[in-house]
Amino acid sequence: MYPQSSPRERVLAAGTLLLFLGIGGLAFLDFHGNVRIVAGFCLVVGAILNIGSFFVRVWDQNRVIRSVKQNAAGVLWLRILVVALWIGILPLACLWTYKHIR
């Protein structure tokens, strides 16, 4: 990577590398045992890093989000929204997942 690369570009490059390693290990090569588990882990982590870097880029470039972040009251409401989502939505999602697993 170039020394001028931003942290977001580095995360995207690492996520893409892990994603391709995982796809190659699971889809094209017939590994067994622990190597298959490592390839699956690389696939999952790479996908999460790619999706996360995409959302961070969209978040930073959105005009509405930038205007909310410049206003102190907007930041307060944004924090309240995040806390409400963590308290309200996350437990429901965990319970729903548990219900479908059982």
CORNORJO-V898130 format. One record per residue. N is the residue number from 1. RES is the residue in one letter. OMEGA is omega as a letter, one per 40 degrees, with the letter a starting at -180 (999 if undefined). Layout:
# CORNORJO-V898130
[[N RES OMEGA] [N RES OMEGA]]
This chain:
# CORNORJO-V898130
[[1 M i] [2 Y i] [3 P i] [4 Q a] [5 S i] [6 S i] [7 P i] [8 R i] [9 E i] [10 R i] [11 V i] [12 L i] [13 A i] [14 A i] [15 G i] [16 T i] [17 L i] [18 L i] [19 L i] [20 F i] [21 L i] [22 G i] [23 I i] [24 G a] [25 G a] [26 L a] [27 A a] [28 F i] [29 L a] [30 D i] [31 F i] [32 H i] [33 G a] [34 N a] [35 V i] [36 R i] [37 I i] [38 V i] [39 A i] [40 G i] [41 F i] [42 C i] [43 L a] [44 V a] [45 V i] [46 G i] [47 A i] [48 I i] [49 L i] [50 N i] [51 I i] [52 G i] [53 S i] [54 F a] [55 F i] [56 V i] [57 R i] [58 V a] [59 W a] [60 D a] [61 Q a] [62 N a] [63 R a] [64 V i] [65 I i] [66 R i] [67 S i] [68 V a] [69 K i] [70 Q a] [71 N a] [72 A i] [73 A i] [74 G i] [75 V i] [76 L i] [77 W i] [78 L i] [79 R i] [80 I i] [81 L a] [82 V i] [83 V i] [84 A i] [85 L a] [86 W a] [87 I a] [88 G a] [89 I a] [90 L i] [91 P i] [92 L i] [93 A i] [94 C i] [95 L i] [96 W i] [97 T i] [98 Y i] [99 K a] [100 H i] [101 I a] [102 R 999]]
